[in-house]
């Protein structure tokens, strides 16, 4: 398989996963703020969703795995060393932030936001870099 296709798809996966993660992280506080209203509405209707918070939190780890795969493939198929380093640093920032946030460390969520946004930007830069290559290598 052509490595430029793998790199493009991994960059698109990285952009999608990191972007969805940023959206997920941004709207989570809204769900928790609306929880009392939702609990009341669900109890009046006789339906409950006991597993939603756990399932919602597990999305963080799904995004971590997806973004890790995208970083691994993108870094493996690019010839631009600074992009490789920034991809791995952004992913590490995201992973450390996720672990700190899970441990209820206050600045963990900001590390997650920073890593996620850095991943989106770096994948876009790598996507453009690979698209601009003329000789078929990235």
C-alpha positions, 0 to 999 in steps of 0.5 A: 500500500502507498505510504502517502495514502496511509499517512493521509488516512492516519492524519485524517483519523488523528484530526477527527479523533482529536477534534471529537475529543476536544468537543467531548471535553468541552460539552461534558461539563454541560451534561453534568450541569444538566444532570439534575434536570435529566435525573428528574425527567428520567425518574418521572418517566420511569426510565433511567440510564445508570451507565451513562457517566461511566460510558461517557468517561470511557470515551476519553480512553477510546480517543486516547487509543485512536489518537495514539494509532494515528500518531504512530502511523503519521510519525512513521510515514513522515520525513519531517522530524519536527512534525514527528516530535510534536505529534508525540509530544502532543499525544504525551501531553494529552495522555498525561492530562487524561491520567491526571484528570482521572486522578482529579488533578485540577490542571489535568483537563487543561493538559488534555485540551492542549494536547488535543488541540495540538494534535489537531493542528499538527495532523493538519500541518502533516497532512498539508506537508505530505500533500505538497510532496512531489516525489511520493514520499512524505 
